[in-house]
Amino acid sequence: MNVADSETMAGVLERAGMELTERPDEADAVILNTCAIREHAEQRVLGRLGDFARLKRLNPALVVGVAAAWRST
C-alpha cells in the first residue's frame, strides 16, 4: 500500500510543478512515507530522519515531511 500511496503523492507533487530526483541532496523537499503500524518501519524512518537532519543543516530551506499510513482493523 505504501508504494501506491507514494505514487499518488508523487503525482500530486508533479502536478504542482515539482519533479522527482533520485538524490536527496538535490531535493528542495523530502517526504518519507511509512506505515505507522510496524515498529521496524518506524525505526527505519527515525534513522532516515537523522540523515535528512544533516542535509537540513547544510540547506536550511529543505522541507522534510513524514507521511504515515494508518489503517484501522
MODELLER restraints for C-alpha pairs under 7 A, 6 or more apart:
rsr = mdl.restraints
at = mdl.atoms
rsr.add(forms.Gaussian(group=physical.xy_distance, feature=features.Distance(at['CA:2:A'], at['CA:33:A']), mean=6.77, stdev=0.5))
rsr.add(forms.Gaussian(group=physical.xy_distance, feature=features.Distance(at['CA:2:A'], at['CA:34:A']), mean=6.71, stdev=0.5))
rsr.add(forms.Gaussian(group=physical.xy_distance, feature=features.Distance(at['CA:6:A'], at['CA:33:A']), mean=6.56, stdev=0.5))
rsr.add(forms.Gaussian(group=physical.xy_distance, feature=features.Distance(at['CA:21:A'], at['CA:27:A']), mean=6.56, stdev=0.5))
rsr.add(forms.Gaussian(group=physical.xy_distance, feature=features.Distance(at['CA:24:A'], at['CA:30:A']), mean=6.80, stdev=0.5))
rsr.add(forms.Gaussian(group=physical.xy_distance, feature=features.Distance(at['CA:25:A'], at['CA:55:A']), mean=6.57, stdev=0.5))
rsr.add(forms.Gaussian(group=physical.xy_distance, feature=features.Distance(at['CA:28:A'], at['CA:62:A']), mean=5.12, stdev=0.5))
rsr.add(forms.Gaussian(group=physical.xy_distance, feature=features.Distance(at['CA:28:A'], at['CA:63:A']), mean=6.41, stdev=0.5))
rsr.add(forms.Gaussian(group=physical.xy_distance, feature=features.Distance(at['CA:29:A'], at['CA:62:A']), mean=5.52, stdev=0.5))
rsr.add(forms.Gaussian(group=physical.xy_distance, feature=features.Distance(at['CA:29:A'], at['CA:63:A']), mean=4.46, stdev=0.5))
rsr.add(forms.Gaussian(group=physical.xy_distance, feature=features.Distance(at['CA:29:A'], at['CA:64:A']), mean=5.82, stdev=0.5))
rsr.add(forms.Gaussian(group=physical.xy_distance, feature=features.Distance(at['CA:30:A'], at['CA:63:A']), mean=6.21, stdev=0.5))
rsr.add(forms.Gaussian(group=physical.xy_distance, feature=features.Distance(at['CA:30:A'], at['CA:64:A']), mean=4.89, stdev=0.5))
rsr.add(forms.Gaussian(group=physical.xy_distance, feature=features.Distance(at['CA:30:A'], at['CA:65:A']), mean=6.20, stdev=0.5))
rsr.add(forms.Gaussian(group=physical.xy_distance, feature=features.Distance(at['CA:31:A'], at['CA:64:A']), mean=5.89, stdev=0.5))
rsr.add(forms.Gaussian(group=physical.xy_distance, feature=features.Distance(at['CA:31:A'], at['CA:65:A']), mean=4.58, stdev=0.5))
rsr.add(forms.Gaussian(group=physical.xy_distance, feature=features.Distance(at['CA:31:A'], at['CA:66:A']), mean=5.47, stdev=0.5))
rsr.add(forms.Gaussian(group=physical.xy_distance, feature=features.Distance(at['CA:31:A'], at['CA:67:A']), mean=6.95, stdev=0.5))
rsr.add(forms.Gaussian(group=physical.xy_distance, feature=features.Distance(at['CA:32:A'], at['CA:65:A']), mean=6.27, stdev=0.5))
rsr.add(forms.Gaussian(group=physical.xy_distance, feature=features.Distance(at['CA:32:A'], at['CA:66:A']), mean=4.74, stdev=0.5))
rsr.add(forms.Gaussian(group=physical.xy_distance, feature=features.Distance(at['CA:32:A'], at['CA:67:A']), mean=6.02, stdev=0.5))
rsr.add(forms.Gaussian(group=physical.xy_distance, feature=features.Distance(at['CA:33:A'], at['CA:66:A']), mean=5.98, stdev=0.5))
rsr.add(forms.Gaussian(group=physical.xy_distance, feature=features.Distance(at['CA:33:A'], at['CA:67:A']), mean=4.67, stdev=0.5))
rsr.add(forms.Gaussian(group=physical.xy_distance, feature=features.Distance(at['CA:33:A'], at['CA:68:A']), mean=5.83, stdev=0.5))
rsr.add(forms.Gaussian(group=physical.xy_distance, feature=features.Distance(at['CA:34:A'], at['CA:41:A']), mean=6.51, stdev=0.5))
rsr.add(forms.Gaussian(group=physical.xy_distance, feature=features.Distance(at['CA:34:A'], at['CA:67:A']), mean=6.25, stdev=0.5))
rsr.add(forms.Gaussian(group=physical.xy_distance, feature=features.Distance(at['CA:34:A'], at['CA:68:A']), mean=4.88, stdev=0.5))
rsr.add(forms.Gaussian(group=physical.xy_distance, feature=features.Distance(at['CA:34:A'], at['CA:69:A']), mean=6.29, stdev=0.5))
rsr.add(forms.Gaussian(group=physical.xy_distance, feature=features.Distance(at['CA:35:A'], at['CA:41:A']), mean=6.39, stdev=0.5))
rsr.add(forms.Gaussian(group=physical.xy_distance, feature=features.Distance(at['CA:35:A'], at['CA:68:A']), mean=5.32, stdev=0.5))
rsr.add(forms.Gaussian(group=physical.xy_distance, feature=features.Distance(at['CA:35:A'], at['CA:69:A']), mean=4.86, stdev=0.5))
rsr.add(forms.Gaussian(group=physical.xy_distance, feature=features.Distance(at['CA:35:A'], at['CA:70:A']), mean=6.85, stdev=0.5))
rsr.add(forms.Gaussian(group=physical.xy_distance, feature=features.Distance(at['CA:36:A'], at['CA:42:A']), mean=6.45, stdev=0.5))
rsr.add(forms.Gaussian(group=physical.xy_distance, feature=features.Distance(at['CA:36:A'], at['CA:68:A']), mean=5.52, stdev=0.5))
rsr.add(forms.Gaussian(group=physical.xy_distance, feature=features.Distance(at['CA:36:A'], at['CA:69:A']), mean=5.93, stdev=0.5))
rsr.add(forms.Gaussian(group=physical.xy_distance, feature=features.Distance(at['CA:36:A'], at['CA:70:A']), mean=6.07, stdev=0.5))
rsr.add(forms.Gaussian(group=physical.xy_distance, feature=features.Distance(at['CA:56:A'], at['CA:62:A']), mean=5.68, stdev=0.5))
